[in-house]
């Protein structure tokens, strides 16, 4: 097994033609989904814009153990932590704020205050 990527495209009918809405890329490693990235279509610029990303981690038995979700920040031009889910022995816990996220929010506030 190797690494594979499956792409999907979503289009909407606007009454006259099909127009782009979003596209996703699903990355697989050794048959397990390792990442999913979504882009949204910007009709004003006629270009794709990064939107969301999820990363998945598995244990040695191939069971999902961790899902981490990010949102694209156009201000920072980088992925920002959104939330994560840890799965263990049939239960899961969801984390919505981490020290890394708090640090990035401080950077964002500093960025805004210096660029007003």
C-alpha positions in Angstrom: 0.0 0.0 0.0 1.0 3.6 -0.5 -0.3 7.1 -0.4 -3.4 8.0 -2.4 -5.5 11.2 -2.9 -9.2 11.2 -3.8 -10.6 14.5 -5.0 -14.3 15.6 -5.1 -15.9 18.6 -6.6 -19.2 20.1 -5.6 -21.1 22.3 -8.1 -24.4 24.1 -7.8 -26.9 24.8 -10.6 -27.5 28.6 -10.8 -30.4 28.3 -13.3 -28.3 28.5 -16.4 -25.1 26.5 -15.7 -23.2 24.5 -13.1 -20.9 26.7 -11.0 -18.2 25.7 -8.6 -19.0 25.6 -4.9 -16.3 23.6 -3.1 -13.8 20.9 -3.6 -12.2 18.4 -1.2 -9.1 16.3 -1.2 -9.0 13.1 0.8 -5.5 11.7 1.5 -4.9 8.1 2.4 -1.9 6.3 3.8 -1.8 2.6 3.8 -5.6 2.5 3.2 -6.5 4.8 6.2 -7.6 8.4 5.7 -4.9 10.7 7.0 -6.1 14.1 5.9 -9.1 15.9 4.4 -8.8 19.4 3.0 -11.6 21.6 1.7 -11.5 24.6 -0.5 -14.3 27.1 -1.3 -14.9 28.7 -4.7 -14.6 32.5 -4.6 -16.8 33.7 -7.5 -15.4 37.3 -7.3 -11.8 36.2 -8.0 -12.7 33.0 -9.8 -10.2 31.1 -7.6 -10.2 28.4 -4.9 -9.7 29.5 -1.3 -8.5 27.1 1.5 -11.2 26.6 4.0 -11.0 23.6 6.4 -8.6 20.8 7.1 -8.8 17.6 9.3 -6.0 15.3 10.2 -6.5 11.8 11.5 -4.2 9.5 13.6 -4.6 5.8 14.2 -3.2 3.3 16.6 -1.2 0.3 15.4 -4.4 -1.7 15.0 -5.8 0.8 12.5 -8.4 2.3 14.9 -9.0 6.0 14.8 -7.5 7.7 17.9 -7.3 11.4 17.1 -9.0 13.8 14.8 -7.7 17.4 14.6 -9.6 20.1 12.8 -8.3 23.4 11.4 -9.7 26.5 9.8 -7.7 28.5 7.2 -6.8 32.0 8.4 -6.4 34.5 5.6 -4.9 37.0 8.0 -2.2 34.7 9.2 -2.0 32.7 5.9 -1.8 29.5 8.0 -4.0 26.8 9.5 -5.5 27.6 12.9 -6.5 25.0 15.3 -10.3 24.7 15.6 -11.0 21.6 17.7 -9.9 18.0 18.2 -11.4 14.8 19.3 -9.5 12.0 21.1 -11.0 8.5 21.0 -10.0 5.8 23.4 -11.7 2.5 24.2 -15.0 3.5 22.8 -15.3 6.9 24.4 -14.2 10.3 23.1 -13.4 13.7 24.4 -13.5 17.0 22.5 -11.1 19.9 23.0 -11.9 23.2 21.7 -9.2 25.4 23.1 -5.5 24.6 23.5 -2.5 26.6 24.6 -1.4 26.7 21.0 -4.8 28.2 19.9 -4.7 30.7 22.7 -1.2 31.8 21.6 -2.4 32.2 18.0 -5.3 34.3 19.2 -2.9 36.5 21.1 -0.9 36.8 17.9 -4.0 37.7 15.9 -5.1 40.3 18.4 -1.6 41.8 18.4 -1.6 41.8 14.6 -4.9 43.6 14.4 -3.9 46.2 17.0 -0.6 47.0 15.1 -2.3 47.2 11.7 -5.2 49.5 12.4 
